[in-house]
Amino acid sequence: MTKRFSSPRLVVSARLTNLAQTAFGAAIALNLWANPSLAGDPFRNNEPHQIGEQTEAAFKAIFQQGNYPAAERYLQQAVSKEPNEPLAYAMSASLAYGNKDWAKLDTYSQKTLEAGQKLIPSDPLRGNLYTAVGHFLEGAVILTREGTVNGVPQAFSRLRQVYEYLDKAEAISANDPELNLIKGYMDLLLAVNLPFASPDQAIGRLEQNAAPGYLVDRGIALAYRDLKRYPQALEYVNRAIKTTSDNPEIYYLKAQILKQLGQKEKSQQMIQEAIANFDKALTKKSQLPGDLVKQIERERSSAVSLKNPG
């Protein structure tokens, strides 16, 4: 059963918009298994669900390749040719959030919820899952529009609905990889930021039942980074690189980890390695969102200043 919480409200609510992005890739958020999944379903090797080729292509473009322009093209096709697939709308909402396009975020959040609800009769597992995701995204919209203080009551109402529908999906198939990936990312973010939540339990959910594997490794690396457990973070980011070596975002994550570990251990060698990974991420800056490129460049400059103080 999902762990419930009632406080501190402001801490949880302030994390909702970040969680929306993390869960679906503007941050997830994220590349695919070494073993190829069956066509149209990036989560399951066995007993695949009907998701759609354009949606799957967009998923791989974002999370496997870190290629956002390609993902946007695939998503345009997906919402046209696969209009009943809620994952396509959820990823579109994530891209809108990353681009600070609040109107599109609102539109695609609503469409995610509507598509999830429509899917319940034919695919109750994924229907309930994406109804939960839709409520979550709408909570993010509320906080974006109303602000943290004014949006708290409505956002918490949405959050209760998120867990209500997640519980319904879990009752259908508790070990489903798609469910455990999304729920694992949610639990991890809450666990990292709330003192009474358990990050180890969230990490265990991801390791045992979630897929695709590269998103599991990346999510755990992110969690260990935020927990300041940098050696473990480095281990998992290196695992993700083995299966998603074309994704510039994974080198950005490795650079962040190496920079923090280098500062902690006063290692110029690690700082230099961090700079090299920032540079590797920036070799594909044309396929990343502009704001993300600027952030990588700022963090690279900060790393250079550590290597050459004064």
PAMIRO-207331 format. One line per 10 residues: their letters; for each residue x, y, z of N, C-alpha, C. Coordinates in steps of 0.1 Angstrom, whole numbers. Example, Ala and Ser with C-alpha at 12.3 -4.5 7.8 and 13.67 -1.06 7.14 Angstrom:
<pts>
as	132:-57:78:123:-45:78:132:-33:78  128:-22:71:137:-11:71:129:0:79
</pts>
This chain:
<pts>
mtkrfssprl	9:-12:0:0:0:0:9:12:0  5:22:-7:13:35:-8:13:42:5  25:47:8:27:54:21:20:68:20  12:71:30:5:84:29:12:95:37  9:107:35:15:118:42:5:129:43  6:137:53:-3:149:54:5:162:56  18:161:59:26:173:62:41:170:59  49:180:57:46:194:57:40:198:43  29:204:42:22:207:30:30:215:20  36:225:25:44:234:15:55:227:9
vvsarltnla	62:218:16:73:211:10:69:202:-1  58:194:2:53:185:-8:48:193:-21  40:203:-18:34:209:-30:44:216:-38  54:222:-32:65:229:-40:72:219:-49  71:206:-46:78:196:-55:70:191:-66  57:194:-67:49:188:-77:53:191:-91  56:203:-94:59:206:-108:72:200:-112  82:199:-102:95:192:-105:92:177:-107  83:172:-100:80:158:-101:74:155:-115  65:164:-119:59:161:-133:70:161:-143
qtafgaaial	80:169:-142:90:170:-152:99:157:-150  102:154:-138:111:142:-135:104:129:-140  92:128:-138:85:115:-141:85:113:-156  85:123:-164:84:122:-179:95:127:-187  105:132:-180:117:134:-188:122:148:-190  116:158:-186:123:170:-187:134:171:-177  134:165:-168:145:164:-159:150:150:-158  126:132:-151:128:118:-153:136:120:-152  130:134:-150:135:122:-158:141:115:-164  166:108:-190:162:95:-189:165:88:-202
nlwanpslag	172:58:-212:175:54:-226:169:40:-227  170:29:-236:162:17:-234:170:5:-231  164:-6:-226:171:-18:-223:181:-22:-234  191:-29:-229:200:-35:-239:192:-45:-248  182:-52:-241:174:-61:-249:162:-53:-255  160:-53:-268:149:-45:-274:136:-50:-269  127:-40:-266:113:-43:-262:105:-45:-275  93:-51:-272:84:-54:-284:79:-41:-289  76:-41:-302:72:-29:-309:60:-23:-303  61:-10:-301:50:-2:-296:49:-1:-281
dpfrnnephq	57:-9:-273:57:-9:-259:71:-8:-253  76:4:-249:89:5:-244:92:0:-230  81:-5:-224:82:-9:-210:83:-24:-208  77:-32:-217:75:-46:-214:81:-55:-226  89:-65:-222:93:-75:-232:83:-86:-234  75:-88:-223:65:-99:-224:51:-92:-222  41:-98:-228:28:-93:-227:27:-78:-229  31:-73:-241:31:-59:-243:16:-53:-243  15:-41:-240:2:-34:-241:3:-26:-254  -9:-23:-260:-9:-15:-272:-7:0:-269
igeqteaafk	4:5:-273:8:19:-270:9:27:-283  15:22:-293:16:30:-306:30:33:-310  33:31:-323:47:33:-327:52:47:-326  44:57:-329:48:71:-328:51:75:-314  42:70:-305:45:73:-291:57:66:-286  59:54:-290:72:47:-286:84:54:-292  83:59:-304:94:66:-310:97:79:-303  87:86:-299:89:98:-291:95:95:-277  91:84:-271:96:80:-258:111:77:-259  115:70:-270:129:67:-272:137:80:-275
aifqqgnypa	131:89:-283:138:101:-287:142:109:-275  132:110:-265:135:118:-253:144:111:-244  141:98:-241:147:92:-229:159:83:-233  160:78:-246:171:70:-250:181:79:-257  177:89:-265:186:97:-273:188:111:-267  179:116:-259:179:130:-255:178:139:-266  169:136:-276:168:144:-288:154:150:-288  153:162:-283:140:168:-281:133:173:-294  140:178:-304:133:182:-316:127:169:-323  134:158:-323:129:146:-329:117:141:-321
aerylqqavs	117:142:-308:106:138:-300:94:147:-303  95:160:-304:84:168:-308:78:164:-321  86:161:-331:80:156:-344:72:143:-342  78:134:-335:71:121:-332:58:124:-325  58:133:-315:46:135:-307:35:142:-315  39:150:-324:29:156:-333:22:145:-341  29:135:-346:23:124:-353:15:116:-343  20:114:-331:13:105:-321:0:111:-318  -1:124:-315:-14:129:-310:-24:129:-322  -19:128:-334:-28:128:-346:-32:113:-349
kepneplaya	-22:104:-349:-25:90:-354:-28:81:-342  -25:85:-330:-27:77:-318:-34:85:-307  -46:91:-310:-52:101:-302:-57:95:-288  -57:82:-287:-62:76:-274:-51:72:-265  -39:75:-268:-27:71:-260:-23:82:-250  -26:80:-237:-23:90:-227:-8:93:-226  1:84:-228:15:86:-227:20:97:-236  14:98:-248:18:108:-258:14:122:-252  3:123:-246:-1:136:-240:7:140:-228  11:129:-220:19:132:-208:33:137:-212
msaslaygnk	39:131:-223:52:135:-227:51:149:-233  40:152:-240:38:166:-246:37:176:-234  30:172:-224:29:181:-212:43:183:-206  51:173:-205:64:174:-200:73:184:-208  72:183:-222:79:192:-230:74:206:-229  61:208:-227:55:221:-225:61:227:-212  62:219:-202:67:224:-189:81:229:-191  89:220:-197:103:224:-200:105:237:-208  95:239:-217:96:251:-225:88:263:-219  83:261:-207:76:271:-199:63:276:-208
dwakldtysq	58:267:-215:45:270:-223:34:265:-214  29:274:-206:19:270:-196:5:267:-202  2:274:-213:-11:271:-220:-11:256:-225  0:252:-232:1:238:-236:2:228:-225  9:232:-214:9:223:-202:-5:221:-197  -13:231:-197:-27:230:-192:-35:221:-202  -33:223:-215:-40:215:-225:-37:201:-224  -24:198:-224:-19:184:-225:-21:176:-212  -22:184:-201:-25:178:-188:-39:173:-188  -48:181:-193:-62:177:-194:-64:166:-203
ktleagqkli	-57:166:-215:-58:155:-224:-53:142:-219  -42:143:-210:-37:131:-204:-47:124:-195  -54:133:-187:-65:128:-178:-76:122:-186  -81:129:-196:-92:124:-204:-89:111:-211  -77:110:-217:-73:98:-223:-71:86:-214  -66:89:-202:-65:79:-191:-78:73:-187  -88:82:-185:-101:78:-181:-108:70:-192  -106:74:-205:-112:66:-216:-106:53:-218  -93:51:-213:-86:38:-215:-90:28:-204  -96:32:-193:-99:23:-182:-107:11:-187
psdplrgnly	-118:12:-195:-126:0:-198:-118:-10:-206  -109:-6:-215:-102:-15:-224:-88:-19:-218  -82:-11:-210:-69:-14:-204:-69:-8:-190  -75:-14:-180:-77:-8:-167:-64:-5:-160  -53:-13:-162:-40:-10:-156:-35:4:-161  -33:5:-174:-28:18:-179:-38:29:-178  -50:26:-179:-60:36:-178:-60:43:-164  -60:35:-153:-59:40:-140:-45:47:-137  -35:42:-143:-21:48:-141:-21:62:-147  -26:63:-159:-25:76:-166:-37:86:-161
tavghflega	-47:81:-155:-56:89:-148:-49:95:-136  -41:87:-129:-33:93:-118:-23:103:-123  -16:100:-134:-7:109:-140:-14:122:-144  -26:121:-150:-33:133:-154:-36:142:-142  -41:136:-131:-44:144:-119:-31:150:-114  -20:143:-115:-7:149:-110:-3:161:-119  -4:159:-132:-1:170:-140:-10:182:-138  -22:180:-136:-32:191:-133:-28:198:-120  -23:190:-110:-18:196:-98:-6:205:-101  2:201:-110:13:210:-114:9:222:-120
viltregtvn	-2:221:-129:-8:233:-135:-13:243:-125  -20:238:-115:-26:246:-104:-15:254:-97  -4:247:-94:7:254:-87:14:264:-95  15:261:-108:21:270:-118:13:283:-119  0:281:-120:-10:292:-122:-12:300:-109  -14:293:-98:-19:299:-86:-7:303:-76  4:296:-78:15:298:-69:14:288:-58  25:286:-50:26:275:-40:15:278:-29  15:290:-24:6:292:-12:-9:291:-16  -13:298:-26:-27:298:-30:-31:284:-36
gvpqafsrlr	-22:277:-43:-26:265:-49:-25:252:-41  -21:254:-28:-19:242:-20:-31:234:-18  -43:240:-14:-55:231:-12:-59:223:-24  -60:230:-36:-64:223:-48:-53:212:-52  -40:216:-50:-30:206:-54:-30:194:-45  -33:196:-33:-34:184:-24:-46:175:-27  -57:182:-31:-68:174:-36:-65:165:-48  -57:171:-57:-53:163:-69:-43:152:-64  -35:155:-54:-25:145:-50:-32:133:-44  -43:135:-37:-50:124:-31:-56:115:-42
qvyeyldkae	-61:122:-53:-66:114:-64:-55:107:-72  -43:113:-72:-32:106:-78:-30:92:-71  -29:92:-58:-26:79:-51:-39:70:-51  -51:76:-52:-62:67:-53:-62:59:-66  -58:65:-77:-58:58:-90:-45:49:-91  -34:54:-85:-22:45:-85:-25:32:-77  -33:33:-66:-36:21:-59:-45:12:-67  -54:18:-75:-63:9:-84:-54:2:-94  -44:9:-100:-35:2:-109:-27:-8:-103  -22:-6:-91:-14:-15:-84:-22:-28:-80
aisandpeln	-35:-26:-77:-43:-38:-74:-45:-47:-86  -44:-41:-98:-45:-49:-110:-32:-57:-113  -20:-50:-111:-8:-57:-114:3:-50:-107  6:-54:-95:16:-47:-86:30:-47:-91  33:-57:-100:47:-58:-105:49:-52:-119  39:-45:-124:40:-40:-138:51:-30:-139  60:-31:-149:72:-23:-150:68:-8:-152  58:-5:-160:55:9:-163:49:16:-151  41:9:-144:35:14:-131:46:17:-121  56:7:-120:66:8:-110:76:19:-113
likgymdlll	78:21:-127:87:32:-131:82:45:-126  69:48:-130:63:61:-127:61:63:-112  56:53:-105:54:54:-91:67:55:-84  77:47:-89:91:48:-82:97:61:-83  96:68:-95:101:82:-96:94:91:-86  81:90:-85:73:98:-76:78:96:-62  79:83:-58:83:80:-44:97:85:-41  106:84:-51:120:88:-49:120:103:-46  113:111:-54:114:125:-52:109:129:-39  98:123:-35:92:126:-22:102:121:-11
avnlpfaspd	108:110:-12:117:104:-2:129:113:-1  134:118:-12:146:127:-11:143:139:-3  131:144:-4:128:157:1:120:157:14  115:146:18:107:145:31:115:136:41  117:140:53:125:133:62:119:120:67  106:118:66:99:106:71:97:96:61  100:99:48:99:89:37:112:81:35  110:70:29:122:60:28:127:60:14  139:66:11:145:65:-2:148:50:-6  153:43:4:157:29:1:145:20:-4
qaigrleqna	133:23:2:121:16:-3:118:20:-17  119:32:-20:116:37:-34:126:31:-44  139:31:-40:149:25:-48:147:11:-51  143:4:-40:139:-11:-41:128:-13:-51  118:-4:-51:107:-6:-61:112:-5:-75  121:5:-77:126:7:-91:135:-6:-95  144:-10:-86:153:-21:-89:146:-34:-92  135:-36:-84:129:-50:-85:119:-51:-96  111:-40:-99:100:-42:-108:99:-32:-120  107:-22:-120:105:-11:-130:113:-14:-142
apgylvdrgi	109:-8:-153:116:-9:-166:111:4:-174  119:7:-184:132:1:-189:144:3:-180  153:-5:-181:164:-6:-171:172:7:-171  174:14:-182:182:26:-182:176:37:-174  162:37:-174:155:47:-167:156:44:-152  156:31:-149:158:27:-135:172:32:-130  182:29:-138:196:33:-133:197:48:-132  191:55:-142:192:70:-141:184:76:-129  172:70:-127:165:75:-115:172:73:-102  178:61:-101:185:58:-88:198:67:-87
alayrdlkry	204:70:-98:216:79:-98:211:93:-94  200:97:-99:195:110:-95:192:111:-80  186:100:-75:182:99:-60:195:100:-52  205:92:-55:217:92:-48:225:105:-48  224:112:-60:230:125:-61:223:134:-51  210:134:-51:203:144:-42:204:140:-28  207:127:-25:210:123:-11:225:125:-7  232:131:-17:247:133:-15:255:120:-13  250:109:-18:257:96:-17:263:94:-31  274:102:-33:280:104:-47:286:91:-52
pqaleyvnra	293:83:-44:299:71:-50:288:61:-56  277:60:-49:266:52:-54:260:58:-66  258:71:-66:253:79:-78:262:76:-90  275:76:-88:284:74:-99:283:60:-105  281:51:-96:279:37:-100:267:35:-109  256:41:-105:244:39:-113:244:48:-126  250:59:-126:251:67:-138:260:60:-148  270:54:-144:279:46:-153:271:34:-159  262:28:-151:254:17:-156:245:22:-167  239:34:-165:230:40:-175:237:43:-188
ikttsdnpei	250:48:-186:258:52:-198:260:39:-207  262:28:-201:264:16:-209:253:12:-219  241:16:-215:229:13:-224:224:25:-231  228:37:-228:223:49:-234:235:59:-237  245:54:-243:257:62:-245:255:74:-255  244:74:-262:241:85:-272:233:97:-265  229:95:-253:221:106:-247:230:116:-240  230:129:-244:238:139:-238:234:142:-223  221:140:-220:217:143:-206:224:134:-196  227:121:-200:233:112:-190:247:117:-187
yylkaqilkq	254:123:-197:268:128:-194:267:141:-185  256:149:-187:254:160:-178:252:155:-164  244:145:-162:242:140:-148:255:135:-143  263:128:-151:276:123:-146:285:134:-142  285:145:-150:293:157:-147:289:163:-134  276:164:-131:271:169:-118:276:161:-107  275:148:-108:280:139:-97:295:141:-95  303:140:-106:317:141:-104:321:155:-98  314:165:-102:317:179:-97:315:179:-81  304:173:-77:301:173:-63:311:164:-55
lgqkeksqqm	314:153:-61:323:143:-55:337:149:-54  341:156:-65:354:162:-66:355:173:-55  345:181:-53:345:191:-43:346:185:-29  339:174:-27:339:167:-14:353:161:-11  359:155:-21:371:149:-19:383:157:-22  381:170:-26:391:179:-30:400:173:-41  394:167:-51:401:160:-62:400:168:-75  411:174:-79:412:181:-92:410:172:-104  414:159:-102:412:150:-113:397:148:-116  389:147:-105:374:145:-107:368:157:-112
iqeaianfdk	373:169:-108:368:181:-114:370:182:-129  382:178:-133:386:178:-147:377:168:-154  374:157:-148:366:147:-155:352:152:-156  347:160:-146:334:166:-147:333:175:-158  343:184:-160:343:193:-171:343:186:-184  350:175:-185:350:167:-198:336:161:-201  329:158:-190:315:153:-192:305:164:-196  307:176:-190:299:187:-194:301:190:-209  314:189:-213:317:192:-227:311:181:-236  311:169:-231:305:158:-240:290:160:-241
altkksqlpg	283:165:-230:269:168:-231:266:179:-241  275:189:-241:273:201:-250:276:198:-264  283:187:-268:285:184:-282:272:181:-289  261:179:-282:248:176:-288:238:187:-283  243:199:-281:234:209:-275:223:213:-285  225:210:-298:214:214:-307:202:205:-306  203:194:-299:191:186:-297:185:187:-283  190:196:-275:185:198:-261:178:212:-261  168:213:-251:162:226:-249:171:237:-246  169:249:-250:178:260:-248:181:263:-234
dlvkqierer	170:263:-225:173:265:-211:182:255:-205  180:242:-209:189:232:-204:203:234:-208  205:238:-220:219:241:-225:225:252:-217  218:263:-214:223:274:-206:227:269:-192  219:260:-186:221:255:-173:234:246:-173  236:238:-183:248:230:-184:260:239:-185  259:250:-194:270:259:-195:274:266:-182  264:270:-175:266:276:-162:273:267:-152  269:254:-152:275:245:-143:289:241:-147  291:241:-160:305:239:-165:314:250:-161
ssavslknpg	310:263:-162:318:274:-158:321:273:-143  311:269:-135:313:268:-121:324:257:-118  324:246:-126:334:236:-124:348:241:-128  349:249:-139:361:254:-143:367:264:-132  358:271:-125:363:280:-115:368:272:-103  363:260:-101:369:252:-90:383:247:-94  385:244:-106:398:239:-111:408:250:-111  403:262:-114:413:274:-114:408:285:-105  409:283:-92:404:293:-82:411:306:-84  404:317:-82:410:330:-83:412:334:-97
</pts>
